[in-house]
Amino acid sequence: MTGEQATVVDLFSGAGGLSLGFQAAGARILAAVDASEAAGRTFRKNFDVLQSDAPPRVFIGDEGDIEDLDIERIARRDAGPDILVGGPPCQGFSRVGRAKLASLADDPEAGDPRNELYHRFVGAARFWRPSAVVMENVVGMLSVKGENVAEAVCDELAGCGYRIGYAPLNAAWYGVPQFRERLFFVALREDLCLLPSVPDPTHRVETPSGYLRPPEAITLSLPFMPHFELEVRTARGRASAITVSDALDDLPRITEHLSSTPPKARPDDFRILRLHEREPTTSFAKLMRRWPGLPELDGVRDHAIRRTPRDFETFRRMRPDDRYPEAMPIARERFREELARRAATGDAPVEGTAAYEELRRRFVPPYPEDRFVDKWRKLNPDRPSWTVPAHLSRDAYSHIHHDSEQARAISVREAARLQSFPDAFEFVGNMGDCFTQIGNAVPPVLAWVLADHILRLLGRPSLPCPLSVATRG
């Protein structure tokens, strides 16, 4: 290994969460590829600032369709990257994605062509032969129609001359204010005579039920195997987990939607700079305001919400961790209160009439409680958030702000904070595009810790994430 700055190509880059972490750790991003026009423009906008002296080449839209792209256009075989990273589309591997596809096809064996895109990723590794390969996907890869696709990925990369392992990592273990479990593959070229590994968790947290492994579990590595599940020493985490309150409470409050005459939404509402009202008090908030290579702003953009006046008061009355079944009785009680108020003035509609049903719809949402348990949920300020998904682009009620005085769902910028995107990182597109890019990304803080670990394995210059420096043991 040399002490030269490592270079990276990011396939299926999205908005750039993985690249942002690797760039912060000291690598230089050579190129990025993604079929999403909005995500690609977000990547280009931010990395033109981060690497102004040598901006990465960005292939987006039709040009970024990996199935049709000649990878030699990205980099020649003799000038390829030191590290190849990426997250092939994962919807077809996820439990929700598979169920949806099966229902649409009315076929339990329904497949998804996106599941095959990892072959293109492996093909790029075969072509460039980088020193290291890092791939991210959902833990659903461990069982797709009874097959462990993760093992198939390992088989292909091992056949290309790599020692490879994989491990499910939870972002909360590494200083991200979110329980987000994803599968990470780490492969090192055989001639380097190194064993792949993942970084020790830096933060301790009790993982809720429903995740793949409890934090105290340790899987032993098997170096005599061609590939293996990597050891995750969760007991090494020293710092307390970053909570929702740690992540969000310094951001400007949003309350104008509660006015008796709230302002009408404007197309550029969420681009307005909202000035900071409070100084950051947590290490996480300070990092979000002062990310290396990005400007420090006087406030935040993208800090806007969808206006849903029917539900603001219900949000206010909900308690932390309340879900849709707890919200419905609150909504019904509000409806009864309105009926009583109108009855006192002789203006209450008669039950069963159209006027009665119309008034009811002004207070009570229409979704069945037994089918939409997690459709609404109020954040707990004292714990990390649950997973921030891409479908926030269609429904942000799954993440209701913990501050009852604000009585709203989270903003675009708050979703970005929960994913650990810094405040100066600008998203391109409409509000839905922004939520989608955030939910699809690898959290940059987790990517930074992982990148620091990989660069150290390779003997390359590296800068540790500030959130992890004090937790090394």
Summary of the structure (lengths in Angstrom):
residues: 473
radius of gyration: 23.6
end to end distance: 25.3
largest distance: 85.3
contacts: 1596
relative contact order: 0.15
helix: 39%
strand: 14%
